[in-house]
Amino acid sequence: MVAIFVLTLFLFLISVDLIVLKIQGKSHPAFEPLLPQYDSLVFDRSSIAIPSDKFLSKGHTWLKKNNDGSISIGIDEFGSMALGALSILNCAPVGQELKRGEMIFEGAYENKTVKFLSPINGIVKSVNENIFGKKISNPYETWGVQIASNDFFDNQKGFLSGTEASNWIRKEYLKLKDFINSHSPKIDLAGITMFDGGSLSNDLISSLVDRSADDFEK
């Protein structure tokens, strides 16, 4: 009898609490939805596929030799997913003579900017203006600039493709997990399985402290 009374009193108090919160326009923490960043898609090593006609640079850009001899360059899938909702702010303009290591793309996520460097020398012949201000949803089909370059084959040994590229991406994935583990003590909520060897959210890095983003870019 006492147990029934206690249970009834408990349910009554919860009901009163919910009514008060509703009047105040608030919701009980137990019934609040998960933070958006944890509802996003997840990725792991097996979900990152590299097209056979693409070469990867270690600056997380990809290259493709076109039929007309020009080189299309974009941001690889790992780079765009690791940085969350990445959008392109700027890229090298048409006519610019790029040197290897100079900025080719400038991207942004939230209030942080990240620079991607050109993997080759060349002159910018075309710019894909459709990418500005938009999230990159299909990285390997979304080129940013096309370059006329004579040193693609000279530098090709420094690019990655096939099994070599896949193995490198696996290492990058593990480095990213270690990076997030060391910079984000908050990411231990239910649904995040990075600590037990599982998947990583594609915008987990957005939850890192500000200085961590600078470390990641380096």
MARBA-3410 file (N, C-alpha, C, O; in Angstrom, 1 decimal):
218
0.8,-1.2,0.0,0.0,0.0,0.0,0.9,1.3,0.0,0.6,2.2,-0.7 ~ 1.9,1.2,0.9,2.8,2.4,0.9,3.5,2.6,-0.4,3.7,3.7,-0.9 ~ 3.9,1.4,-1.1,4.6,1.5,-2.4,3.7,2.2,-3.4,4.2,3.0,-4.2 ~ 2.4,1.8,-3.4,1.5,2.4,-4.4,1.3,3.9,-4.1,1.3,4.7,-5.1 ~ 1.3,4.3,-2.8,1.1,5.7,-2.5,2.3,6.5,-3.0,2.2,7.6,-3.5
3.5,5.9,-2.7,4.8,6.6,-3.2,4.8,6.7,-4.7,5.2,7.8,-5.2 ~ 4.5,5.7,-5.4,4.5,5.7,-6.9,3.5,6.7,-7.4,3.8,7.5,-8.3 ~ 2.3,6.8,-6.8,1.3,7.7,-7.2,1.7,9.2,-6.9,1.5,10.0,-7.8 ~ 2.4,9.4,-5.8,2.9,10.7,-5.5,4.0,11.1,-6.5,4.0,12.3,-6.9 ~ 4.8,10.2,-6.8,5.9,10.4,-7.7,5.4,10.8,-9.1,5.8,11.8,-9.7
4.4,10.1,-9.6,3.8,10.4,-10.9,3.1,11.7,-10.9,3.1,12.5,-11.8 ~ 2.5,12.0,-9.7,1.8,13.3,-9.6,2.7,14.5,-9.7,2.5,15.5,-10.3 ~ 3.9,14.3,-9.0,4.9,15.4,-9.0,5.5,15.6,-10.4,5.7,16.7,-10.8 ~ 5.7,14.5,-11.1,6.2,14.6,-12.5,5.2,15.3,-13.4,5.6,16.2,-14.2 ~ 3.9,15.0,-13.2,2.9,15.6,-14.0,2.8,17.1,-13.7,2.7,17.9,-14.7
2.9,17.5,-12.5,2.9,18.9,-12.1,4.1,19.6,-12.7,4.0,20.7,-13.3 ~ 5.3,19.0,-12.7,6.5,19.5,-13.2,6.3,19.7,-14.7,6.7,20.8,-15.3 ~ 5.8,18.8,-15.4,5.6,18.9,-16.9,4.6,20.0,-17.2,4.8,20.7,-18.2 ~ 3.5,20.1,-16.4,2.5,21.2,-16.7,3.1,22.5,-16.5,2.9,23.4,-17.3 ~ 3.9,22.7,-15.5,4.6,24.0,-15.2,5.5,24.3,-16.3,5.6,25.5,-16.8
6.3,23.3,-16.8,7.3,23.6,-17.9,6.5,23.9,-19.2,7.0,24.8,-19.9 ~ 5.4,23.3,-19.4,4.6,23.6,-20.6,4.1,25.0,-20.6,4.1,25.7,-21.6 ~ 3.6,25.4,-19.4,3.1,26.8,-19.3,4.2,27.8,-19.5,4.0,28.9,-20.1 ~ 5.4,27.5,-19.1,6.6,28.3,-19.3,7.2,28.2,-20.7,8.1,29.0,-21.0 ~ 6.6,27.4,-21.5,7.1,27.2,-22.9,8.4,26.4,-22.9,9.2,26.6,-23.9
8.7,25.6,-21.9,9.9,24.9,-21.9,9.6,23.4,-22.0,8.5,23.0,-22.0 ~ 10.7,22.6,-22.1,10.5,21.1,-22.2,11.4,20.5,-21.2,12.4,21.0,-20.8 ~ 11.0,19.3,-20.7,11.8,18.6,-19.7,13.0,18.1,-20.4,12.9,17.5,-21.5 ~ 14.2,18.1,-19.8,15.5,17.7,-20.4,15.4,16.2,-20.9,16.0,15.9,-21.9 ~ 14.6,15.4,-20.2,14.6,14.0,-20.6,13.9,13.8,-21.9,14.0,12.8,-22.5
13.1,14.8,-22.3,12.3,14.7,-23.6,12.8,15.6,-24.7,12.2,15.6,-25.7 ~ 13.9,16.2,-24.4,14.5,17.1,-25.5,15.2,16.2,-26.5,15.8,15.2,-26.2 ~ 15.2,16.6,-27.8,15.8,15.9,-28.8,17.3,15.9,-28.7,17.9,16.8,-28.1 ~ 18.0,15.0,-29.3,19.5,15.0,-29.3,20.0,16.2,-30.1,19.3,16.8,-31.0 ~ 21.2,16.7,-29.8,21.8,17.8,-30.5,21.9,17.4,-31.9,22.3,16.3,-32.3
21.7,18.4,-32.9,21.8,18.1,-34.3,23.1,17.5,-34.7,23.1,16.6,-35.6 ~ 24.2,17.9,-34.1,25.5,17.3,-34.5,25.6,15.8,-34.3,26.4,15.2,-35.0 ~ 24.8,15.3,-33.5,24.8,13.8,-33.2,23.8,13.1,-34.0,23.8,11.8,-34.0 ~ 23.0,13.8,-34.8,22.0,13.2,-35.6,22.5,13.1,-37.1,21.8,12.5,-37.9 ~ 23.7,13.6,-37.3,24.2,13.6,-38.7,24.7,12.3,-39.1,24.8,11.4,-38.3
25.0,12.2,-40.4,25.5,10.9,-40.9,26.8,10.6,-40.3,27.5,11.5,-39.8 ~ 27.1,9.3,-40.3,28.4,8.9,-39.8,29.3,8.3,-40.9,28.7,7.9,-42.0 ~ 30.6,8.3,-40.7,31.4,7.6,-41.7,32.5,6.9,-41.0,32.9,7.2,-39.9 ~ 33.0,5.9,-41.7,34.1,5.1,-41.2,35.0,4.8,-42.4,34.7,5.2,-43.5 ~ 36.1,4.0,-42.2,37.0,3.7,-43.3,36.4,3.0,-44.5,36.7,3.3,-45.6
35.4,2.2,-44.2,34.8,1.4,-45.3,33.9,2.3,-46.2,33.6,1.9,-47.3 ~ 33.4,3.4,-45.6,32.5,4.2,-46.4,33.2,5.2,-47.3,32.6,6.0,-48.0 ~ 34.5,5.3,-47.2,35.3,6.3,-48.0,35.9,5.6,-49.2,36.9,4.9,-49.1 ~ 35.2,5.7,-50.4,35.7,5.1,-51.6,36.4,6.1,-52.5,35.9,7.2,-52.6 ~ 37.4,5.7,-53.1,38.2,6.6,-54.0,38.0,6.1,-55.4,38.4,5.0,-55.8
37.5,7.0,-56.3,37.3,6.6,-57.7,38.6,6.3,-58.4,39.7,6.9,-58.1 ~ 38.6,5.3,-59.3,39.8,4.9,-59.9,40.5,5.9,-60.8,41.7,5.8,-61.1 ~ 39.7,6.9,-61.3,40.3,7.9,-62.1,40.8,9.2,-61.4,41.2,10.2,-62.0 ~ 40.8,9.1,-60.1,41.3,10.2,-59.3,42.6,9.9,-58.5,42.8,8.7,-58.1 ~ 43.4,10.9,-58.4,44.6,10.8,-57.6,44.4,11.7,-56.4,43.8,12.8,-56.4
45.0,11.3,-55.3,44.9,12.1,-54.0,46.2,12.7,-53.7,47.3,12.1,-53.9 ~ 46.2,14.0,-53.2,47.4,14.6,-52.7,47.3,14.5,-51.1,46.2,14.3,-50.6 ~ 48.4,14.7,-50.5,48.3,14.6,-49.0,47.8,15.8,-48.3,47.8,16.0,-47.1 ~ 47.4,16.8,-49.2,46.7,18.0,-48.7,45.2,17.8,-48.7,44.5,18.8,-48.6 ~ 44.8,16.6,-49.0,43.3,16.3,-49.1,42.6,17.0,-50.3,41.5,17.5,-50.1
43.4,17.1,-51.4,42.7,17.5,-52.6,42.9,16.3,-53.6,43.8,15.5,-53.4 ~ 42.0,16.2,-54.6,42.1,15.2,-55.6,42.3,15.8,-56.9,42.0,17.0,-57.2 ~ 42.9,15.0,-57.8,43.3,15.5,-59.1,42.8,14.5,-60.2,42.8,13.3,-59.9 ~ 42.4,15.0,-61.3,41.9,14.1,-62.4,42.4,14.7,-63.7,42.2,15.9,-64.0 ~ 43.1,13.9,-64.6,43.5,14.4,-65.9,42.4,14.3,-66.9,41.8,13.2,-67.1
42.0,15.4,-67.5,40.9,15.5,-68.4,41.4,15.2,-69.8,42.6,15.2,-70.1 ~ 40.4,14.9,-70.7,40.7,14.5,-72.1,41.4,15.7,-72.8,42.2,15.5,-73.7 ~ 41.1,16.9,-72.4,41.7,18.1,-73.1,43.1,18.4,-72.5,43.7,19.4,-72.9 ~ 43.6,17.6,-71.6,44.9,17.9,-71.0,44.9,18.7,-69.7,45.9,18.7,-69.0 ~ 43.8,19.3,-69.4,43.7,20.1,-68.2,43.5,19.1,-67.0,43.2,18.0,-67.1
43.8,19.7,-65.8,43.7,18.9,-64.5,42.6,19.5,-63.7,42.6,20.7,-63.3 ~ 41.6,18.7,-63.4,40.5,19.1,-62.5,41.0,18.8,-61.0,41.6,17.8,-60.8 ~ 40.7,19.8,-60.1,41.1,19.6,-58.7,39.9,19.9,-57.8,39.2,20.9,-58.0 ~ 39.7,19.1,-56.8,38.7,19.3,-55.8,39.2,18.9,-54.5,40.3,18.5,-54.3 ~ 38.3,18.9,-53.5,38.6,18.5,-52.1,38.1,17.0,-52.0,37.0,16.7,-52.3
39.0,16.2,-51.4,38.6,14.8,-51.3,37.5,14.5,-50.2,37.3,15.4,-49.4 ~ 36.9,13.4,-50.3,35.8,13.1,-49.4,36.2,13.1,-47.9,35.4,13.6,-47.1 ~ 37.3,12.6,-47.6,37.7,12.5,-46.2,37.9,14.0,-45.7,37.4,14.3,-44.6 ~ 38.5,14.8,-46.5,38.7,16.2,-46.0,37.4,16.9,-45.8,37.2,17.6,-44.8 ~ 36.4,16.7,-46.7,35.2,17.4,-46.6,34.3,16.9,-45.5,33.6,17.6,-44.8
34.4,15.6,-45.2,33.6,15.0,-44.2,34.2,15.2,-42.8,33.5,15.5,-41.8 ~ 35.5,15.2,-42.7,36.2,15.4,-41.4,35.9,16.9,-40.9,35.9,17.1,-39.7 ~ 35.8,17.8,-41.8,35.6,19.2,-41.5,34.1,19.5,-41.3,33.8,20.7,-41.1 ~ 33.2,18.6,-41.4,31.8,18.8,-41.1,31.2,19.4,-42.4,31.4,19.1,-43.5 ~ 30.3,20.4,-42.1,29.5,21.0,-43.2,30.4,22.0,-43.9,30.2,23.2,-43.7
31.3,21.5,-44.6,32.3,22.4,-45.3,31.7,23.1,-46.5,31.0,22.4,-47.4 ~ 31.9,24.4,-46.6,31.5,25.1,-47.8,32.7,25.9,-48.3,33.5,26.3,-47.5 ~ 32.7,26.2,-49.6,33.8,26.9,-50.2,33.5,28.4,-50.3,32.5,28.8,-50.7 ~ 34.5,29.2,-49.7,34.3,30.6,-49.7,35.0,31.2,-50.9,34.5,32.1,-51.6 ~ 36.2,30.8,-51.2,37.1,31.3,-52.3,37.9,30.2,-52.9,38.1,29.2,-52.3
38.3,30.5,-54.1,39.3,29.6,-54.8,40.2,30.5,-55.7,39.9,31.6,-56.0 ~ 41.3,29.9,-56.1,42.2,30.7,-57.0,41.4,31.1,-58.3,40.7,30.3,-58.9 ~ 41.5,32.4,-58.7,40.7,32.9,-59.8,41.3,32.5,-61.2,42.5,32.1,-61.3 ~ 40.5,32.6,-62.2,40.9,32.3,-63.5,42.0,33.2,-63.9,42.0,34.4,-63.7 ~ 43.1,32.6,-64.5,44.2,33.4,-64.9,45.4,33.4,-64.0,46.5,33.8,-64.3
45.1,33.0,-62.7,46.2,33.0,-61.7,47.2,31.9,-62.0,46.8,30.8,-62.3 ~ 48.5,32.2,-61.9,49.5,31.3,-62.1,49.8,30.7,-60.7,50.4,31.4,-59.8 ~ 49.4,29.5,-60.4,49.5,28.9,-59.1,50.9,28.2,-59.0,51.4,27.5,-59.9 ~ 51.4,28.3,-57.8,52.6,27.5,-57.4,52.2,26.4,-56.5,51.3,26.6,-55.7 ~ 52.8,25.3,-56.6,52.5,24.2,-55.7,52.7,24.7,-54.2,53.8,25.3,-53.9
51.7,24.5,-53.4,51.8,24.9,-52.0,51.1,26.2,-51.7,50.9,26.6,-50.6 ~ 50.6,26.9,-52.8,49.8,28.1,-52.6,48.4,27.8,-52.4,47.9,26.7,-52.8 ~ 47.6,28.7,-51.8,46.2,28.4,-51.6,45.4,28.2,-52.9,45.5,29.1,-53.7 ~ 44.7,27.1,-52.9,43.8,26.9,-54.1,42.3,27.0,-53.7,41.5,27.4,-54.5 ~ 42.0,26.6,-52.5,40.6,26.7,-51.9,40.7,27.2,-50.5,41.6,27.0,-49.8
39.6,28.0,-50.2,39.4,28.4,-48.8,38.0,28.0,-48.4,37.0,28.4,-49.0 ~ 37.9,27.1,-47.4,36.7,26.6,-47.0,36.3,27.1,-45.6,37.1,27.7,-44.9 ~ 35.0,26.9,-45.2,34.6,27.4,-43.9,33.6,26.4,-43.3,32.8,25.8,-44.1 ~ 33.7,26.2,-42.0,32.7,25.5,-41.3,32.4,26.3,-40.0,33.4,26.5,-39.3 ~ 31.2,26.6,-39.8,30.8,27.5,-38.7,31.6,28.8,-38.8,31.6,29.4,-39.9
32.4,29.2,-37.8,33.1,30.5,-37.9,34.6,30.3,-38.1,35.4,31.2,-37.9 ~ 35.0,29.1,-38.5,36.4,28.8,-38.8,36.6,28.6,-40.3,35.8,28.1,-41.0 ~ 37.8,29.1,-40.7,38.2,28.9,-42.1,39.4,28.0,-42.2,40.2,27.9,-41.3 ~ 39.5,27.3,-43.3,40.5,26.3,-43.6,41.0,26.5,-45.0,40.2,26.6,-45.9 ~ 42.3,26.5,-45.2,42.9,26.6,-46.5,43.4,25.3,-47.0,44.0,24.5,-46.3
43.1,25.1,-48.3,43.7,23.9,-49.0,44.7,24.4,-50.1,44.4,25.4,-50.8 ~ 45.8,23.7,-50.2,46.9,24.1,-51.0,47.0,23.4,-52.3,46.6,22.2,-52.4 ~ 47.4,24.1,-53.3,47.5,23.5,-54.7,48.6,22.4,-54.7,49.7,22.6,-54.2 ~ 48.3,21.2,-55.2,49.2,20.1,-55.3,50.2,20.2,-56.5,51.2,19.5,-56.5 ~ 49.9,21.1,-57.4,50.8,21.2,-58.6,50.9,22.7,-59.0,50.1,23.6,-58.5
51.9,23.0,-59.9,52.0,24.3,-60.5,51.1,24.3,-61.7,50.8,23.3,-62.3 ~ 50.6,25.5,-62.1,49.8,25.6,-63.3,49.0,26.9,-63.3,49.1,27.7,-62.4 ~ 48.3,27.1,-64.4,47.5,28.3,-64.6,46.0,27.9,-64.5,45.6,27.0,-65.2 ~ 45.3,28.7,-63.7,43.8,28.4,-63.6,43.1,28.7,-64.8,43.1,29.9,-65.3 ~ 42.4,27.8,-65.5,41.7,28.0,-66.7,40.2,28.1,-66.5,39.5,28.7,-67.3
39.7,27.5,-65.4,38.2,27.5,-65.2,38.0,27.3,-63.7,38.7,26.6,-63.0 ~ 36.9,28.0,-63.3,36.5,27.9,-61.9,35.0,27.5,-61.8,34.2,28.0,-62.5 ~ 34.7,26.5,-61.0,33.3,26.1,-60.8,32.6,26.9,-59.8,32.7,26.7,-58.6 ~ 31.9,28.0,-60.2,31.3,28.9,-59.3,30.1,28.4,-58.6,29.6,29.0,-57.7 ~ 29.6,27.2,-59.0,28.5,26.6,-58.4,28.8,26.1,-57.0,27.8,25.7,-56.2
30.0,26.0,-56.6,30.4,25.4,-55.3,30.4,26.4,-54.2,30.4,26.1,-53.0 ~ 30.4,27.7,-54.6,30.6,28.8,-53.5,29.4,28.8,-52.6,28.2,28.9,-53.0 ~ 29.7,28.8,-51.3,28.6,28.9,-50.3,27.7,27.7,-50.1,26.7,27.8,-49.5 ~ 28.1,26.6,-50.7,27.3,25.4,-50.6,28.1,24.3,-50.0,29.3,24.2,-50.1 ~ 27.4,23.4,-49.3,28.0,22.2,-48.7,28.4,21.2,-49.8,27.6,21.0,-50.7
29.6,20.6,-49.7,30.0,19.7,-50.7,29.4,18.3,-50.3,29.9,17.7,-49.4 ~ 28.4,17.9,-51.1,27.8,16.6,-50.8,28.3,15.5,-51.6,28.1,14.3,-51.2 ~ 28.9,15.7,-52.7,29.5,14.7,-53.6,30.9,15.1,-54.0,31.1,15.5,-55.2 ~ 31.9,15.0,-53.1,33.2,15.6,-53.3,33.9,15.2,-54.6,34.4,16.0,-55.3 ~ 33.8,13.9,-55.0,34.6,13.4,-56.2,33.9,13.8,-57.5,34.5,13.6,-58.6
32.7,14.3,-57.4,32.0,14.8,-58.6,32.0,16.3,-58.6,31.4,16.9,-59.5 ~ 32.6,16.9,-57.6,32.5,18.4,-57.5,33.9,18.9,-57.6,34.6,19.1,-56.6 ~ 34.3,19.3,-58.8,35.6,19.9,-59.0,35.5,21.4,-58.7,34.4,22.0,-58.8 ~ 36.6,22.0,-58.2,36.6,23.4,-57.9,37.3,24.3,-59.0,36.8,25.3,-59.4 ~ 38.5,23.8,-59.4,39.2,24.5,-60.5,39.7,23.5,-61.5,39.9,22.4,-61.2
40.0,24.0,-62.7,40.7,23.3,-63.7,41.9,24.1,-64.1,41.9,25.3,-64.4 ~ 43.0,23.3,-64.1,44.3,24.0,-64.3,45.1,23.4,-65.5,45.0,22.2,-65.8 ~ 45.7,24.3,-66.3,46.6,23.9,-67.3,48.0,23.7,-66.7,48.6,24.7,-66.2 ~ 48.5,22.5,-66.7,49.8,22.2,-66.0,50.7,21.3,-66.8,50.2,20.4,-67.4 ~ 52.0,21.6,-66.8,52.9,20.8,-67.5,53.7,19.8,-66.5,54.5,19.0,-67.0
53.4,19.9,-65.2,54.2,19.1,-64.3,53.4,18.1,-63.6,53.8,17.5,-62.5 ~ 52.2,17.7,-64.1,51.4,16.7,-63.5,52.2,15.4,-63.4,52.2,14.7,-62.4 ~ 52.7,15.0,-64.6,53.4,13.7,-64.6,54.7,13.7,-63.8,55.1,12.7,-63.2 ~ 55.3,14.9,-63.7,56.6,15.0,-62.9,56.3,14.8,-61.4,57.1,14.3,-60.7 ~ 55.1,15.2,-61.0,54.7,15.1,-59.6,53.8,13.9,-59.3,53.5,13.7,-58.1
53.5,13.1,-60.3,52.5,12.0,-60.1,53.0,11.0,-59.1,52.2,10.4,-58.4 ~ 54.3,10.8,-58.9,54.8,9.9,-58.0,54.4,10.3,-56.5,54.4,9.5,-55.6 ~ 54.2,11.6,-56.4,53.8,12.1,-55.0,52.3,12.0,-54.7,51.9,12.2,-53.6 ~ 51.6,11.6,-55.8,50.1,11.4,-55.6,49.8,10.0,-55.3,50.6,9.1,-55.5 ~ 48.6,9.8,-54.7,48.2,8.4,-54.3,47.0,8.0,-55.1,46.1,8.8,-55.4
46.9,6.7,-55.4,45.8,6.1,-56.1,45.7,4.6,-55.7,46.6,4.1,-55.2 ~ 44.5,4.1,-56.0,44.3,2.6,-55.8,44.5,2.2,-54.3,44.1,2.9,-53.4 ~ 45.2,1.1,-54.1,45.4,0.5,-52.8,46.2,1.5,-51.9,46.0,1.6,-50.7 ~ 47.2,2.1,-52.5,48.0,3.0,-51.8,47.2,4.2,-51.2,47.4,4.5,-50.0 ~ 46.3,4.7,-52.0,45.4,5.8,-51.5,44.5,5.3,-50.4,44.3,6.0,-49.4
44.0,4.1,-50.6,43.1,3.5,-49.5,43.8,3.3,-48.2,43.3,3.6,-47.1 ~ 45.0,2.8,-48.3,45.8,2.6,-47.1,46.1,3.9,-46.4,46.1,4.0,-45.1 ~ 46.4,4.9,-47.2,46.7,6.2,-46.6,45.5,6.8,-45.9,45.6,7.4,-44.8 ~ 44.3,6.7,-46.6,43.0,7.2,-46.0,42.8,6.5,-44.6,42.3,7.1,-43.7 ~ 43.1,5.2,-44.6,42.9,4.4,-43.3,43.7,5.1,-42.2,43.3,5.2,-41.1
45.0,5.4,-42.5,45.8,6.0,-41.5,45.3,7.4,-41.1,45.4,7.8,-40.0 ~ 44.8,8.1,-42.1,44.2,9.5,-41.8,43.0,9.3,-40.9,42.8,10.1,-40.0 ~ 42.2,8.3,-41.1,41.1,8.1,-40.3,41.5,7.8,-38.9,40.9,8.4,-37.9 ~ 42.5,7.0,-38.7,43.0,6.7,-37.3,43.5,8.0,-36.6,43.4,8.2,-35.4 ~ 44.3,8.8,-37.4,44.8,10.0,-36.9,43.7,10.9,-36.5,43.8,11.6,-35.4
42.6,11.0,-37.3,41.5,11.8,-36.9,40.8,11.4,-35.6,40.5,12.2,-34.8 ~ 40.6,10.1,-35.5,40.1,9.6,-34.2,40.9,10.0,-33.0,40.4,10.4,-32.0 ~ 42.2,9.8,-33.2,43.1,10.2,-32.1,43.1,11.7,-31.8,43.1,12.1,-30.6 ~ 43.0,12.5,-32.9,42.9,13.9,-32.7,41.6,14.3,-32.0,41.7,15.1,-31.0 ~ 40.5,13.7,-32.3,39.2,14.1,-31.7,39.3,13.6,-30.2,38.8,14.3,-29.3
39.8,12.4,-30.0,39.9,11.9,-28.6,40.7,12.8,-27.7,40.3,13.0,-26.6 ~ 41.8,13.4,-28.2,42.6,14.2,-27.4,42.1,15.6,-27.3,42.6,16.3,-26.4 ~ 41.3,16.1,-28.2,40.8,17.5,-28.1,39.4,17.7,-27.7,39.0,18.8,-27.3 ~ 38.6,16.6,-27.6,37.2,16.8,-27.2,36.8,15.9,-26.1,36.2,14.8,-26.4 ~ 37.0,16.3,-24.9,36.5,15.5,-23.8,35.0,15.4,-23.6,34.5,14.5,-22.9
34.3,16.3,-24.3,32.8,16.3,-24.2,32.2,15.2,-25.0,31.1,14.8,-24.7 ~ 32.9,14.6,-26.0,32.3,13.7,-26.9,32.3,12.3,-26.3,33.1,11.4,-26.7 ~ 31.4,12.1,-25.3,31.3,10.8,-24.7,29.8,10.5,-24.5,29.4,9.7,-23.6 ~ 28.9,11.1,-25.3,27.5,10.9,-25.2,27.0,9.6,-25.8,27.8,9.0,-26.6 ~ 25.8,9.2,-25.5,25.3,8.0,-26.1,25.1,8.2,-27.6,24.7,9.2,-28.0
25.5,7.1,-28.3,25.3,7.2,-29.7,26.6,7.5,-30.4,26.7,7.3,-31.7 ~ 27.6,8.0,-29.7,28.9,8.2,-30.3,29.8,7.0,-30.0,30.2,6.8,-28.8 ~ 30.2,6.3,-31.0,30.9,5.1,-30.8,32.4,5.1,-31.2,33.0,4.1,-31.3 ~ 33.0,6.3,-31.3,34.4,6.5,-31.7,35.3,5.8,-30.7,36.4,5.4,-31.1 ~ 34.9,5.8,-29.4,35.8,5.2,-28.4,35.9,3.7,-28.4,36.9,3.2,-27.9
34.9,3.1,-29.0,35.0,1.6,-29.1,35.3,1.1,-30.5,35.0,0.0,-30.8 ~ 35.9,2.0,-31.3,36.4,1.6,-32.6,35.3,1.7,-33.7,35.5,1.2,-34.8 ~ 34.2,2.4,-33.4,33.1,2.5,-34.4,33.2,3.7,-35.3,34.3,4.1,-35.7 ~ 32.1,4.3,-35.6,32.0,5.3,-36.7,32.3,6.7,-36.1,32.3,6.9,-34.8 ~ 32.6,7.7,-37.0,32.7,9.0,-36.6,31.6,9.9,-37.2,31.4,9.7,-38.4
31.0,10.8,-36.5,30.1,11.7,-37.1,30.8,12.6,-38.1,32.0,13.0,-37.8 ~ 30.1,13.0,-39.2,30.8,13.8,-40.2,30.9,15.2,-39.8,31.5,16.0,-40.5 ~ 30.4,15.6,-38.6,30.7,17.0,-38.2,31.1,17.0,-36.7,30.9,18.0,-36.0 ~ 31.7,15.9,-36.2,32.2,15.9,-34.9,33.2,17.0,-34.6,33.3,17.6,-33.5 ~ 34.0,17.3,-35.6,35.1,18.3,-35.4,34.5,19.7,-35.1,35.2,20.5,-34.5
33.2,19.9,-35.5,32.6,21.2,-35.2,32.4,21.4,-33.7,32.2,22.5,-33.3 ~ 32.5,20.3,-33.0,32.3,20.4,-31.5,33.6,20.6,-30.8,33.6,20.7,-29.5 ~ 34.7,20.7,-31.5,36.0,20.9,-30.8,36.1,22.3,-30.4,35.5,23.2,-30.9 ~ 37.1,22.5,-29.4,37.4,23.9,-29.0,38.0,24.6,-30.2,38.6,24.0,-31.1 ~ 38.0,26.0,-30.2,38.5,26.8,-31.3,39.9,26.4,-31.7,40.2,26.3,-32.9
40.8,26.3,-30.7,42.2,26.1,-31.1,42.4,24.7,-31.7,43.4,24.5,-32.4 ~ 41.5,23.8,-31.5,41.6,22.5,-32.0,41.5,22.5,-33.6,42.2,21.7,-34.3 ~ 40.7,23.4,-34.1,40.5,23.5,-35.5,41.8,24.0,-36.2,42.1,23.5,-37.3 ~ 42.5,24.9,-35.5,43.8,25.3,-36.0,44.8,24.1,-36.1,45.6,24.0,-37.0 ~ 44.8,23.3,-35.0,45.7,22.2,-34.9,45.3,21.2,-36.0,46.2,20.6,-36.6
44.0,21.0,-36.3,43.6,20.0,-37.3,44.1,20.5,-38.7,44.6,19.6,-39.5 ~ 44.0,21.8,-39.0,44.4,22.3,-40.3,45.9,22.0,-40.5,46.3,21.7,-41.6 ~ 46.7,22.1,-39.4,48.1,21.9,-39.5,48.4,20.4,-39.8,49.6,20.0,-40.0
END
